[in-house]
Amino acid sequence: MTTQISKKRKFVADGVFFAELNELLARELAEEGYSGVEVRVTPTRTEIIIRATRTKDVLGEKGQRIRELTSVVQKRFKFPEGTVELYAERVANRALCAVAQAESLKYKLLGGLAVRRACYGVLRFIMENKAKGCEIVVSGKLRAQRAKSMKFRDGYMLRAGQPSIEFVDSAVRHVLLRQGVLGVKVSILLPSDPTIKGAITKQLPDSVIVRPPKDADPVSAPAGHAVGQQQGKGYADQGVQGPLPGQQQQQQQQAPVPQQQEAFDDQQQQPQQPQSQFVGNY
């Protein structure tokens, strides 16, 4: 007989179960490139899908490792016998997975590689695989006793609003070194191209797509213009030289009258005669 619990308690219990399971697998499968877990609950059993970059190491020799993990999860969370199954799934594109890159950077720093060289190597690898942007933050006692943080950025990064939740994949890891603890945070802005593995299928809300213009239909000439062209073509075919009828009328209106122009020129050229002076006796 199953006990009835409220929806609030059920959601809290599911969240606690996922958090504990994620932490257990992250510690156990850190060297195998653990990148996350997905829980699918069906009426008959619970399926747990482990995403990793090296699935062969997760399965182990003849599936021994995955059977051990199944037994541990079943006893820890008190699942009935045969009601929980663990599966391993390969990450589609590990360059666009923030958890995988944070783990990679963690083991580079544990191996003694310089911070700048390790961060720039991871940053270049992410950007070469078509990511829109990336940011790596390393904080702690990097060289001296004084703690500081270093940021490495490339590309475009969203920091506010709903797109920063949907399009940005981020992960945080802690590196236990001899001089202290380093914090590593990797944020990746995923591309919106569906042809890239691991990308987001939808577009950013501010993206603008400029499409090429369509082939426009040829513009037909006006009716009067077409008639004038036909008349001109008929005159040329008949061998008639000179202006067309419409052009001849226009030239006649614009040409000045020659007689009036000559009369006006004659008036301008005639010298003015002096006025006669009357001399009289007063």
Accessible surface in RSA format (square Angstrom, percent):
REM  Atomic radii and reference values for relative SASA: ProtOr
REM  Chains: A
REM  Algorithm: Lee & Richards
REM  Probe-radius: 1.40
REM  Slices: 20
REM RES _ NUM      All-atoms   Total-Side   Main-Chain    Non-polar    All polar
REM                ABS   REL    ABS   REL    ABS   REL    ABS   REL    ABS   REL
RES MET A   1   240.02 124.3 155.02 102.6  85.00 202.4 130.26 110.7 109.77 145.4
RES THR A   2   113.77  80.9 101.04 102.4  12.73  30.3  84.71 113.8  29.06  43.9
RES THR A   3   120.11  85.4  97.23  98.6  22.88  54.5  79.08 106.2  41.03  62.0
RES GLN A   4   168.07  94.0 136.75  99.9  31.32  74.6  61.85 131.6 106.22  80.6
RES ILE A   5    97.23  55.3  67.36  50.2  29.87  72.0  74.39  53.6  22.84  62.0
RES SER A   6    60.85  51.4  45.67  60.9  15.18  35.0  51.91 110.5   8.94  12.5
RES LYS A   7   165.27  80.6 160.37  98.4   4.90  11.7 103.89  93.5  61.39  65.4
RES LYS A   8   161.92  79.0 152.54  93.6   9.38  22.3 101.44  91.3  60.48  64.4
RES ARG A   9   169.21  71.0 164.19  83.7   5.03  12.0  39.62  54.1 129.60  78.5
RES LYS A  10   109.31  53.3 109.29  67.1   0.01   0.0  76.80  69.1  32.50  34.6
RES PHE A  11   148.66  74.4 140.18  86.8   8.49  22.1 140.43  85.1   8.23  23.6
RES VAL A  12    94.09  61.9  86.81  78.6   7.28  17.5  93.34  81.1   0.75   2.0
RES ALA A  13    53.78  49.4  42.50  65.6  11.28  25.7  49.63  69.9   4.15  11.0
RES ASP A  14    67.76  47.5  64.06  63.8   3.69   8.7  26.00  61.2  41.75  41.6
RES GLY A  15    40.81  50.3   0.00   N/A  40.81  50.3  35.15  96.5   5.66  12.7
RES VAL A  16    80.39  52.9  77.04  69.7   3.35   8.1  79.92  69.4   0.47   1.3
RES PHE A  17    38.36  19.2  35.33  21.9   3.03   7.9  38.10  23.1   0.26   0.8
RES PHE A  18    88.17  44.1  88.17  54.6   0.00   0.0  88.17  53.5   0.00   0.0
RES ALA A  19    59.51  54.7  49.77  76.8   9.75  22.2  55.45  78.1   4.06  10.8
RES GLU A  20    63.34  36.4  57.52  43.5   5.82  13.9  31.38  60.7  31.96  26.1
RES LEU A  21     0.00   0.0   0.00   0.0   0.00   0.0   0.00   0.0   0.00   0.0
RES ASN A  22    55.49  38.3  55.49  53.6   0.00   0.0   0.81   2.0  54.67  52.8
RES GLU A  23    88.99  51.1  84.56  64.0   4.43  10.5  34.70  67.1  54.28  44.3
RES LEU A  24    54.68  30.5  50.28  36.0   4.40  11.1  54.58  38.3   0.10   0.3
RES LEU A  25     0.00   0.0   0.00   0.0   0.00   0.0   0.00   0.0   0.00   0.0
RES ALA A  26    21.44  19.7  18.31  28.3   3.13   7.1  18.59  26.2   2.85   7.6
RES ARG A  27   186.23  78.2 157.86  80.5  28.37  67.6  62.57  85.5 123.67  74.9
RES GLU A  28    84.00  48.2  70.42  53.3  13.58  32.3   8.79  17.0  75.20  61.4
RES LEU A  29     0.00   0.0   0.00   0.0   0.00   0.0   0.00   0.0   0.00   0.0
RES ALA A  30    15.03  13.8  11.76  18.2   3.27   7.4  11.80  16.6   3.23   8.6
RES GLU A  31   114.88  66.0 109.01  82.5   5.87  14.0  32.10  62.1  82.78  67.6
RES GLU A  32    22.77  13.1  22.72  17.2   0.05   0.1   0.72   1.4  22.04  18.0
RES GLY A  33    10.67  13.2   0.00   N/A  10.67  13.2  10.42  28.6   0.25   0.6
RES TYR A  34     2.57   1.2   2.57   1.5   0.00   0.0   2.57   1.9   0.00   0.0
RES SER A  35     8.42   7.1   0.78   1.0   7.64  17.6   0.78   1.7   7.64  10.7
RES GLY A  36    13.20  16.3   0.00   N/A  13.20  16.3  13.20  36.2   0.00   0.0
RES VAL A  37     9.08   6.0   0.17   0.2   8.92  21.5   0.17   0.1   8.92  24.2
RES GLU A  38    62.53  35.9  59.89  45.3   2.64   6.3  24.25  46.9  38.29  31.3
RES VAL A  39    41.28  27.2  15.20  13.8  26.08  62.9  15.20  13.2  26.08  70.7
RES ARG A  40   117.78  49.5 113.31  57.8   4.47  10.7  37.21  50.9  80.57  48.8
RES VAL A  41   117.98  77.6  85.54  77.4  32.44  78.2  85.54  74.3  32.44  88.0
RES THR A  42    53.12  37.8  43.35  43.9   9.77  23.3  45.72  61.4   7.40  11.2
RES PRO A  43   146.44 106.7 100.26  91.4  46.17 167.8 113.69  93.9  32.74 203.5
RES THR A  44   113.05  80.4  90.82  92.1  22.23  53.0  81.52 109.5  31.53  47.7
RES ARG A  45    92.46  38.8  87.46  44.6   5.01  11.9  18.76  25.6  73.71  44.7
RES THR A  46    15.26  10.9  15.26  15.5   0.00   0.0   2.10   2.8  13.16  19.9
RES GLU A  47    32.60  18.7  32.60  24.7   0.00   0.0   0.44   0.8  32.16  26.3
RES ILE A  48     0.00   0.0   0.00   0.0   0.00   0.0   0.00   0.0   0.00   0.0
RES ILE A  49    15.19   8.6  15.19  11.3   0.00   0.0  15.19  10.9   0.00   0.0
RES ILE A  50     0.05   0.0   0.02   0.0   0.03   0.1   0.02   0.0   0.03   0.1
RES ARG A  51    80.82  33.9  80.82  41.2   0.00   0.0  21.21  29.0  59.61  36.1
RES ALA A  52     0.03   0.0   0.03   0.1   0.00   0.0   0.03   0.0   0.00   0.0
RES THR A  53    23.92  17.0  16.21  16.4   7.71  18.4  11.16  15.0  12.76  19.3
RES ARG A  54   123.97  52.1 121.38  61.9   2.59   6.2  50.51  69.0  73.46  44.5
RES THR A  55    17.45  12.4  17.42  17.7   0.03   0.1   6.05   8.1  11.41  17.2
RES LYS A  56   165.43  80.7 157.41  96.6   8.02  19.1 101.59  91.4  63.84  68.0
RES ASP A  57    63.84  44.7  56.36  56.1   7.48  17.7  13.32  31.4  50.51  50.4
RES VAL A  58     0.02   0.0   0.02   0.0   0.00   0.0   0.02   0.0   0.00   0.0
RES LEU A  59    73.50  40.9  73.50  52.6   0.00   0.0  73.50  51.6   0.00   0.0
RES GLY A  60    27.51  33.9   0.00   N/A  27.51  33.9  16.06  44.1  11.44  25.6
RES GLU A  61   139.91  80.3 121.58  92.0  18.33  43.7  50.91  98.5  89.00  72.7
RES LYS A  62   182.42  89.0 148.50  91.1  33.92  80.8 109.12  98.2  73.30  78.1
RES GLY A  63    18.89  23.3   0.00   N/A  18.89  23.3  14.11  38.7   4.78  10.7
RES GLN A  64    97.89  54.7  97.86  71.5   0.03   0.1  20.84  44.4  77.05  58.4
RES ARG A  65    57.17  24.0  55.46  28.3   1.71   4.1  23.21  31.7  33.96  20.6
RES ILE A  66    21.01  12.0  21.01  15.7   0.00   0.0  21.01  15.1   0.00   0.0
RES ARG A  67   144.08  60.5 137.05  69.9   7.02  16.7  70.70  96.6  73.38  44.5
RES GLU A  68    88.20  50.6  82.96  62.8   5.24  12.5  40.43  78.2  47.77  39.0
RES LEU A  69     9.83   5.5   9.79   7.0   0.04   0.1   9.83   6.9   0.01   0.0
RES THR A  70    28.39  20.2  28.39  28.8   0.00   0.0  23.08  31.0   5.32   8.0
RES SER A  71    45.39  38.4  41.31  55.1   4.08   9.4  29.14  62.1  16.25  22.8
RES VAL A  72    72.25  47.5  68.89  62.4   3.36   8.1  71.62  62.2   0.63   1.7
RES VAL A  73     0.18   0.1   0.18   0.2   0.00   0.0   0.18   0.2   0.00   0.0
RES GLN A  74    29.53  16.5  28.53  20.8   1.00   2.4   3.79   8.1  25.73  19.5
RES LYS A  75   161.29  78.7 139.10  85.3  22.19  52.8  93.75  84.4  67.54  71.9
RES ARG A  76   123.31  51.8 112.71  57.5  10.60  25.2  48.25  65.9  75.07  45.5
RES PHE A  77    39.77  19.9  17.23  10.7  22.54  58.7  21.79  13.2  17.99  51.5
RES LYS A  78   181.40  88.5 152.68  93.7  28.72  68.4 103.19  92.9  78.21  83.3
RES PHE A  79    45.15  22.6  34.78  21.5  10.37  27.0  35.48  21.5   9.67  27.7
RES PRO A  80    91.08  66.4  78.17  71.3  12.91  46.9  91.08  75.2   0.00   0.0
RES GLU A  81   154.72  88.8 128.23  97.0  26.49  63.1  64.17 124.1  90.55  73.9
RES GLY A  82    55.63  68.6   0.00   N/A  55.63  68.6  33.51  92.0  22.12  49.5
RES THR A  83    34.10  24.3  33.96  34.4   0.14   0.3  33.98  45.6   0.12   0.2
RES VAL A  84     3.24   2.1   0.17   0.2   3.07   7.4   0.17   0.2   3.07   8.3
RES GLU A  85    62.70  36.0  62.70  47.4   0.00   0.0   2.73   5.3  59.97  49.0
RES LEU A  86    11.79   6.6   0.00   0.0  11.79  29.6   0.00   0.0  11.79  31.7
RES TYR A  87    90.14  42.1  87.19  49.6   2.96   7.7  78.12  58.7  12.02  14.8
RES ALA A  88    29.64  27.3   0.68   1.0  28.96  65.9   0.68   1.0  28.96  76.7
RES GLU A  89    81.05  46.5  77.06  58.3   3.98   9.5  29.82  57.7  51.22  41.8
RES ARG A  90   138.59  58.2 122.80  62.6  15.79  37.6  54.02  73.8  84.57  51.3
RES VAL A  91    22.97  15.1  12.95  11.7  10.02  24.1  14.36  12.5   8.61  23.3
RES ALA A  92    71.68  65.9  38.37  59.2  33.31  75.8  48.96  69.0  22.72  60.2
RES ASN A  93    29.06  20.0  22.06  21.3   7.00  16.8   6.64  16.0  22.41  21.7
RES ARG A  94   123.88  52.0 121.05  61.7   2.83   6.7  27.66  37.8  96.22  58.3
RES ALA A  95     0.64   0.6   0.62   0.9   0.02   0.0   0.62   0.9   0.02   0.1
RES LEU A  96     7.15   4.0   1.09   0.8   6.07  15.3   1.45   1.0   5.71  15.4
RES CYS A  97    16.36  12.4  14.58  16.3   1.78   4.2   6.34  16.1  10.01  10.8
RES ALA A  98     0.00   0.0   0.00   0.0   0.00   0.0   0.00   0.0   0.00   0.0
RES VAL A  99    28.89  19.0  28.89  26.2   0.00   0.0  28.89  25.1   0.00   0.0
RES ALA A 100     8.82   8.1   3.75   5.8   5.07  11.5   4.21   5.9   4.61  12.2
RES GLN A 101     4.76   2.7   4.76   3.5   0.00   0.0   0.00   0.0   4.76   3.6
RES ALA A 102     0.00   0.0   0.00   0.0   0.00   0.0   0.00   0.0   0.00   0.0
RES GLU A 103     7.37   4.2   7.20   5.5   0.16   0.4   4.93   9.5   2.44   2.0
RES SER A 104    39.45  33.3  28.38  37.9  11.07  25.5  21.13  45.0  18.32  25.7
RES LEU A 105     0.00   0.0   0.00   0.0   0.00   0.0   0.00   0.0   0.00   0.0
RES LYS A 106    42.38  20.7  42.38  26.0   0.00   0.0   8.12   7.3  34.25  36.5
RES TYR A 107    82.43  38.5  72.72  41.4   9.71  25.3  62.25  46.8  20.17  24.9
RES LYS A 108    75.12  36.6  67.89  41.7   7.23  17.2  47.76  43.0  27.36  29.1
RES LEU A 109     7.96   4.4   2.51   1.8   5.45  13.7   2.58   1.8   5.38  14.5
RES LEU A 110    77.53  43.2  48.93  35.0  28.61  71.9  49.16  34.5  28.37  76.4
RES GLY A 111    69.64  85.9   0.00   N/A  69.64  85.9  33.94  93.1  35.70  80.0
RES GLY A 112    66.41  81.9   0.00   N/A  66.41  81.9  35.61  97.7  30.80  69.0
RES LEU A 113    69.35  38.6  57.85  41.4  11.49  28.9  61.44  43.1   7.91  21.3
RES ALA A 114    59.91  55.1  46.33  71.5  13.59  30.9  56.47  79.5   3.44   9.1
RES VAL A 115    25.69  16.9  22.02  19.9   3.67   8.8  22.02  19.1   3.67  10.0
RES ARG A 116   130.65  54.9 129.83  66.2   0.81   1.9  42.58  58.2  88.07  53.4
RES ARG A 117   175.95  73.9 164.59  83.9  11.36  27.0  48.33  66.1 127.61  77.3
RES ALA A 118     0.44   0.4   0.00   0.0   0.44   1.0   0.44   0.6   0.00   0.0
RES CYS A 119     0.00   0.0   0.00   0.0   0.00   0.0   0.00   0.0   0.00   0.0
RES TYR A 120   110.66  51.7 109.27  62.2   1.40   3.6  73.31  55.1  37.35  46.0
RES GLY A 121    17.52  21.6   0.00   N/A  17.52  21.6  12.12  33.3   5.40  12.1
RES VAL A 122     2.48   1.6   1.24   1.1   1.24   3.0   2.48   2.2   0.00   0.0
RES LEU A 123    11.00   6.1  11.00   7.9   0.00   0.0  11.00   7.7   0.00   0.0
RES ARG A 124   143.33  60.2 137.25  70.0   6.07  14.5  53.91  73.7  89.42  54.2
RES PHE A 125    67.38  33.7  65.27  40.4   2.10   5.5  66.90  40.6   0.48   1.4
RES ILE A 126     0.00   0.0   0.00   0.0   0.00   0.0   0.00   0.0   0.00   0.0
RES MET A 127    46.37  24.0  32.69  21.6  13.68  32.6  32.94  28.0  13.43  17.8
RES GLU A 128   116.16  66.7  88.14  66.7  28.03  66.7  42.13  81.5  74.03  60.4
RES ASN A 129    45.58  31.4  39.95  38.6   5.63  13.6   5.65  13.6  39.93  38.6
RES LYS A 130   135.37  66.0 123.88  76.0  11.48  27.3  80.02  72.0  55.34  59.0
RES ALA A 131     8.27   7.6   0.00   0.0   8.27  18.8   0.00   0.0   8.27  21.9
RES LYS A 132    74.95  36.6  60.67  37.2  14.27  34.0  51.72  46.6  23.23  24.7
RES GLY A 133     0.03   0.0   0.00   N/A   0.03   0.0   0.03   0.1   0.00   0.0
RES CYS A 134     1.69   1.3   0.00   0.0   1.69   4.0   0.00   0.0   1.69   1.8
RES GLU A 135    13.92   8.0  13.30  10.1   0.62   1.5   0.85   1.6  13.07  10.7
RES ILE A 136     0.00   0.0   0.00   0.0   0.00   0.0   0.00   0.0   0.00   0.0
RES VAL A 137    30.45  20.0  29.67  26.9   0.78   1.9  29.67  25.8   0.78   2.1
RES VAL A 138     0.00   0.0   0.00   0.0   0.00   0.0   0.00   0.0   0.00   0.0
RES SER A 139    45.33  38.3  43.87  58.5   1.46   3.4  19.09  40.6  26.24  36.8
RES GLY A 140    13.65  16.8   0.00   N/A  13.65  16.8  11.89  32.6   1.76   3.9
RES LYS A 141    60.21  29.4  58.41  35.8   1.80   4.3  27.79  25.0  32.41  34.5
RES LEU A 142    17.42   9.7   2.24   1.6  15.19  38.2   2.47   1.7  14.95  40.2
RES ARG A 143   211.65  88.9 170.98  87.2  40.67  96.8  65.14  89.0 146.51  88.8
RES ALA A 144    67.80  62.3  53.12  82.0  14.69  33.4  63.37  89.2   4.43  11.7
RES GLN A 145   142.98  80.0 128.75  94.1  14.23  33.9  63.99 136.2  78.99  59.9
RES ARG A 146   202.73  85.1 192.82  98.3   9.91  23.6  70.56  96.4 132.17  80.1
RES ALA A 147    62.32  57.3  42.98  66.3  19.34  44.0  43.13  60.7  19.19  50.8
RES LYS A 148   112.89  55.1 100.03  61.4  12.86  30.6  64.33  57.9  48.55  51.7
RES SER A 149    64.35  54.4  39.32  52.5  25.03  57.7  12.64  26.9  51.72  72.5
RES MET A 150    27.85  14.4  23.48  15.5   4.38  10.4  22.45  19.1   5.40   7.2
RES LYS A 151   118.77  57.9  88.60  54.4  30.17  71.8  43.08  38.8  75.69  80.6
RES PHE A 152     7.70   3.9   4.23   2.6   3.47   9.0   7.70   4.7   0.00   0.0
RES ARG A 153   144.27  60.6 115.56  58.9  28.71  68.4  43.04  58.8 101.24  61.4
RES ASP A 154    67.77  47.5  59.38  59.1   8.39  19.8  10.82  25.5  56.95  56.8
RES GLY A 155    59.63  73.5   0.00   N/A  59.63  73.5  22.36  61.4  37.27  83.5
RES TYR A 156   106.12  49.5 102.83  58.5   3.29   8.6  89.91  67.6  16.21  20.0
RES MET A 157    37.23  19.3  17.76  11.8  19.47  46.4  16.57  14.1  20.66  27.4
RES LEU A 158    31.13  17.3  24.56  17.6   6.58  16.5  25.80  18.1   5.33  14.3
RES ARG A 159   152.98  64.2 114.72  58.5  38.26  91.1  66.86  91.4  86.12  52.2
RES ALA A 160    82.69  76.0  64.49  99.5  18.20  41.4  68.86  97.0  13.84  36.7
RES GLY A 161    50.31  62.0   0.00   N/A  50.31  62.0  37.50 102.9  12.81  28.7
RES GLN A 162   104.54  58.5  95.81  70.0   8.73  20.8  45.34  96.5  59.20  44.9
RES PRO A 163    29.34  21.4  29.32  26.7   0.02   0.1  29.34  24.2   0.00   0.0
RES SER A 164    24.36  20.6  15.18  20.3   9.18  21.1   6.74  14.4  17.62  24.7
RES ILE A 165   127.19  72.4 106.92  79.7  20.28  48.9 111.59  80.4  15.60  42.3
RES GLU A 166    64.86  37.2  45.49  34.4  19.38  46.1  23.75  45.9  41.12  33.6
RES PHE A 167     3.14   1.6   3.08   1.9   0.06   0.2   3.14   1.9   0.00   0.0
RES VAL A 168    28.14  18.5  13.04  11.8  15.10  36.4  13.57  11.8  14.57  39.5
RES ASP A 169    43.96  30.8  40.48  40.3   3.48   8.2  10.79  25.4  33.17  33.1
RES SER A 170    58.92  49.8  37.63  50.2  21.29  49.0   3.63   7.7  55.29  77.5
RES ALA A 171     9.04   8.3   1.30   2.0   7.74  17.6   9.04  12.7   0.00   0.0
RES VAL A 172    75.64  49.8  62.98  57.0  12.66  30.5  62.98  54.7  12.66  34.3
RES ARG A 173    46.04  19.3  45.38  23.1   0.66   1.6  13.83  18.9  32.21  19.5
RES HIS A 174   111.61  61.0 104.68  72.8   6.93  17.7  62.25  64.2  49.36  57.4
RES VAL A 175     0.00   0.0   0.00   0.0   0.00   0.0   0.00   0.0   0.00   0.0
RES LEU A 176   129.30  72.0 113.79  81.4  15.50  39.0 113.94  80.0  15.36  41.3
RES LEU A 177    46.29  25.8  27.69  19.8  18.60  46.8  31.97  22.5  14.32  38.5
RES ARG A 178   241.46 101.4 199.99 101.9  41.47  98.7  89.44 122.2 152.02  92.1
RES GLN A 179    76.28  42.7  59.50  43.5  16.78  39.9  39.49  84.1  36.79  27.9
RES GLY A 180    24.03  29.6   0.00   N/A  24.03  29.6  23.88  65.5   0.15   0.3
RES VAL A 181    83.95  55.2  64.34  58.3  19.60  47.2  64.34  55.9  19.60  53.2
RES LEU A 182     3.10   1.7   3.10   2.2   0.00   0.0   3.10   2.2   0.00   0.0
RES GLY A 183    19.83  24.5   0.00   N/A  19.83  24.5  15.78  43.3   4.05   9.1
RES VAL A 184     0.94   0.6   0.00   0.0   0.94   2.3   0.28   0.2   0.67   1.8
RES LYS A 185    96.66  47.2  96.12  59.0   0.53   1.3  38.81  34.9  57.84  61.6
RES VAL A 186     0.00   0.0   0.00   0.0   0.00   0.0   0.00   0.0   0.00   0.0
RES SER A 187     9.50   8.0   9.50  12.7   0.00   0.0   2.76   5.9   6.75   9.5
RES ILE A 188     0.00   0.0   0.00   0.0   0.00   0.0   0.00   0.0   0.00   0.0
RES LEU A 189     0.24   0.1   0.24   0.2   0.00   0.0   0.24   0.2   0.00   0.0
RES LEU A 190    19.03  10.6  18.34  13.1   0.70   1.8  18.34  12.9   0.70   1.9
RES PRO A 191     5.89   4.3   5.89   5.4   0.00   0.0   5.89   4.9   0.00   0.0
RES SER A 192     5.91   5.0   3.91   5.2   2.00   4.6   4.53   9.7   1.38   1.9
RES ASP A 193    60.53  42.4  55.19  54.9   5.35  12.6  21.55  50.7  38.99  38.9
RES PRO A 194    97.62  71.1  68.62  62.5  29.01 105.4  72.40  59.8  25.22 156.7
RES THR A 195   117.48  83.6  81.12  82.2  36.36  86.6  80.61 108.3  36.87  55.7
RES ILE A 196    37.11  21.1  27.90  20.8   9.22  22.2  32.09  23.1   5.02  13.6
RES LYS A 197   149.07  72.7 139.00  85.3  10.07  24.0  88.49  79.6  60.58  64.5
RES GLY A 198    39.55  48.8   0.00   N/A  39.55  48.8  23.01  63.1  16.54  37.0
RES ALA A 199    21.85  20.1   0.55   0.9  21.29  48.4   0.59   0.8  21.26  56.3
RES ILE A 200    36.60  20.8  35.42  26.4   1.18   2.8  36.60  26.4   0.00   0.0
RES THR A 201   114.74  81.6  96.50  97.8  18.24  43.5  68.75  92.3  45.99  69.5
RES LYS A 202   107.01  52.2  99.79  61.2   7.22  17.2  73.03  65.7  33.97  36.2
RES GLN A 203    89.76  50.2  74.23  54.2  15.53  37.0  35.03  74.6  54.73  41.5
RES LEU A 204    13.28   7.4   8.71   6.2   4.57  11.5   8.71   6.1   4.57  12.3
RES PRO A 205   105.32  76.8  62.65  57.1  42.68 155.1  75.13  62.0  30.19 187.6
RES ASP A 206    96.71  67.7  72.08  71.7  24.62  58.2  48.36 113.8  48.35  48.2
RES SER A 207    48.59  41.1  20.38  27.2  28.20  65.0  24.84  52.9  23.74  33.3
RES VAL A 208   128.35  84.5  96.04  86.9  32.31  77.9  99.16  86.2  29.19  79.2
RES ILE A 209   108.74  61.9  82.40  61.4  26.34  63.5  85.59  61.6  23.15  62.8
RES VAL A 210   135.04  88.9 105.79  95.8  29.26  70.5 109.40  95.1  25.64  69.6
RES ARG A 211   179.93  75.5 159.64  81.4  20.29  48.3  58.15  79.5 121.78  73.8
RES PRO A 212   117.02  85.3  98.26  89.6  18.75  68.2 104.79  86.5  12.23  76.0
RES PRO A 213   127.49  92.9 101.33  92.4  26.16  95.1 112.55  92.9  14.95  92.9
RES LYS A 214   195.85  95.5 170.17 104.4  25.69  61.2 120.72 108.7  75.13  80.0
RES ASP A 215   144.56 101.3 116.27 115.7  28.30  66.9  40.99  96.5 103.57 103.3
RES ALA A 216    96.24  88.5  60.69  93.7  35.55  80.9  69.50  97.9  26.75  70.9
RES ASP A 217   123.54  86.5 108.53 108.0  15.01  35.5  30.55  71.9  92.98  92.7
RES PRO A 218   129.26  94.2 102.38  93.3  26.87  97.7 114.02  94.1  15.23  94.7
RES VAL A 219   147.72  97.2 114.43 103.6  33.28  80.2 119.31 103.7  28.41  77.0
RES SER A 220    99.42  84.0  76.13 101.6  23.28  53.6  51.84 110.4  47.58  66.7
RES ALA A 221    61.18  56.3  31.60  48.8  29.58  67.3  37.72  53.1  23.46  62.1
RES PRO A 222    96.54  70.4  84.34  76.9  12.20  44.3  96.35  79.6   0.18   1.1
RES ALA A 223    83.98  77.2  67.46 104.1  16.51  37.6  75.45 106.3   8.52  22.6
RES GLY A 224    57.21  70.5   0.00   N/A  57.21  70.5  40.83 112.1  16.37  36.7
RES HIS A 225   103.33  56.5  91.00  63.3  12.33  31.5  63.26  65.2  40.07  46.6
RES ALA A 226    34.60  31.8  33.60  51.9   1.00   2.3  34.17  48.1   0.43   1.1
RES VAL A 227    79.01  52.0  79.01  71.5   0.00   0.0  79.01  68.7   0.00   0.0
RES GLY A 228    33.58  41.4   0.00   N/A  33.58  41.4  30.78  84.5   2.80   6.3
RES GLN A 229   107.07  59.9  92.96  67.9  14.12  33.6  39.94  85.0  67.13  50.9
RES GLN A 230   127.54  71.3 116.87  85.4  10.67  25.4  40.08  85.3  87.46  66.3
RES GLN A 231    98.27  55.0  90.18  65.9   8.09  19.3  30.90  65.8  67.37  51.1
RES GLY A 232    18.30  22.6   0.00   N/A  18.30  22.6  13.29  36.5   5.01  11.2
RES LYS A 233   145.82  71.1 138.06  84.7   7.76  18.5  86.48  77.8  59.34  63.2
RES GLY A 234    27.50  33.9   0.00   N/A  27.50  33.9  27.04  74.2   0.45   1.0
RES TYR A 235    78.22  36.5  78.22  44.5   0.00   0.0  48.38  36.4  29.84  36.8
RES ALA A 236    73.43  67.5  48.05  74.1  25.39  57.7  55.26  77.8  18.17  48.1
RES ASP A 237   109.47  76.7  73.58  73.2  35.89  84.9  32.44  76.4  77.03  76.8
RES GLN A 238   141.86  79.3 104.97  76.7  36.89  87.8  40.92  87.1 100.95  76.6
RES GLY A 239    58.87  72.6   0.00   N/A  58.87  72.6  35.35  97.0  23.52  52.7
RES VAL A 240    77.88  51.2  61.76  55.9  16.13  38.9  66.02  57.4  11.87  32.2
RES GLN A 241   173.40  97.0 144.13 105.3  29.27  69.7  50.66 107.8 122.74  93.1
RES GLY A 242    56.97  70.3   0.00   N/A  56.97  70.3  28.12  77.2  28.85  64.6
RES PRO A 243    63.45  46.2  44.94  41.0  18.51  67.3  51.07  42.2  12.37  76.9
RES LEU A 244    42.88  23.9  42.88  30.7   0.00   0.0  42.88  30.1   0.00   0.0
RES PRO A 245    57.00  41.5  52.41  47.8   4.59  16.7  56.25  46.4   0.75   4.7
RES GLY A 246    52.10  64.3   0.00   N/A  52.10  64.3  39.25 107.7  12.85  28.8
RES GLN A 247    91.53  51.2  89.98  65.8   1.55   3.7  28.48  60.6  63.05  47.8
RES GLN A 248    89.05  49.8  89.00  65.0   0.05   0.1  12.87  27.4  76.18  57.8
RES GLN A 249   115.76  64.7 114.64  83.8   1.12   2.7  28.93  61.6  86.83  65.9
RES GLN A 250   103.23  57.7 100.39  73.4   2.84   6.8  27.85  59.3  75.38  57.2
RES GLN A 251   101.82  56.9  97.50  71.3   4.33  10.3  37.43  79.7  64.40  48.8
RES GLN A 252   121.74  68.1 101.36  74.1  20.38  48.5  41.63  88.6  80.10  60.8
RES GLN A 253   153.25  85.7 118.22  86.4  35.03  83.4  45.51  96.9 107.73  81.7
RES GLN A 254   133.13  74.4 102.22  74.7  30.91  73.6  44.83  95.4  88.30  67.0
RES ALA A 255    63.93  58.8  45.20  69.8  18.73  42.6  51.04  71.9  12.90  34.2
RES PRO A 256   109.60  79.9  88.52  80.7  21.08  76.6  99.83  82.4   9.77  60.7
RES VAL A 257    82.74  54.4  74.53  67.5   8.22  19.8  76.91  66.8   5.83  15.8
RES PRO A 258    91.61  66.8  84.88  77.4   6.73  24.5  91.44  75.5   0.17   1.0
RES GLN A 259   141.64  79.2 135.81  99.3   5.83  13.9  40.57  86.4 101.07  76.7
RES GLN A 260   128.57  71.9 119.07  87.0   9.50  22.6  42.80  91.1  85.77  65.1
RES GLN A 261    94.84  53.0  92.08  67.3   2.76   6.6  32.08  68.3  62.76  47.6
RES GLU A 262   111.22  63.9 109.80  83.1   1.43   3.4  38.34  74.2  72.88  59.5
RES ALA A 263    52.10  47.9  46.72  72.1   5.38  12.2  50.80  71.5   1.30   3.4
RES PHE A 264   112.66  56.4 110.03  68.2   2.63   6.8 112.25  68.1   0.41   1.2
RES ASP A 265    55.42  38.8  54.18  53.9   1.24   2.9  16.45  38.7  38.97  38.9
RES ASP A 266    76.87  53.8  75.22  74.9   1.65   3.9  19.81  46.6  57.06  56.9
RES GLN A 267   131.79  73.7 113.24  82.8  18.55  44.2  35.74  76.1  96.05  72.8
RES GLN A 268   123.57  69.1  93.75  68.5  29.82  71.0  29.78  63.4  93.78  71.1
RES GLN A 269   143.82  80.4 115.58  84.5  28.23  67.2  44.91  95.6  98.90  75.0
RES GLN A 270   128.51  71.9 114.65  83.8  13.87  33.0  34.57  73.6  93.94  71.2
RES PRO A 271   121.61  88.6 100.13  91.3  21.48  78.1 110.96  91.6  10.65  66.2
RES GLN A 272   179.47 100.4 147.38 107.7  32.08  76.4  56.05 119.3 123.42  93.6
RES GLN A 273   162.76  91.0 139.48 101.9  23.28  55.4  43.43  92.4 119.33  90.5
RES PRO A 274   127.76  93.1 100.23  91.4  27.54 100.1 111.78  92.3  15.98  99.3
RES GLN A 275   167.05  93.4 145.07 106.0  21.98  52.3  54.58 116.2 112.46  85.3
RES SER A 276   114.59  96.8  79.71 106.4  34.88  80.4  55.00 117.1  59.60  83.5
RES GLN A 277   165.91  92.8 134.38  98.2  31.53  75.1  43.98  93.6 121.94  92.5
RES PHE A 278   181.80  91.0 150.52  93.2  31.28  81.4 154.55  93.7  27.25  78.0
RES VAL A 279   134.04  88.2 107.17  97.0  26.86  64.7 109.46  95.1  24.57  66.7
RES GLY A 280    25.06  30.9   0.00   N/A  25.06  30.9  14.52  39.8  10.54  23.6
RES ASN A 281   159.87 110.2 124.56 120.4  35.31  85.0  34.88  83.9 124.99 120.8
RES TYR A 282   247.73 115.7 169.89  96.7  77.84 202.6 165.93 124.7  81.80 100.8
END  Absolute sums over single chains surface
CHAIN  1 A    21171.6      17184.0       3987.6      11539.6       9632.0
END  Absolute sums over all chains
TOTAL         21171.6      17184.0       3987.6      11539.6       9632.0
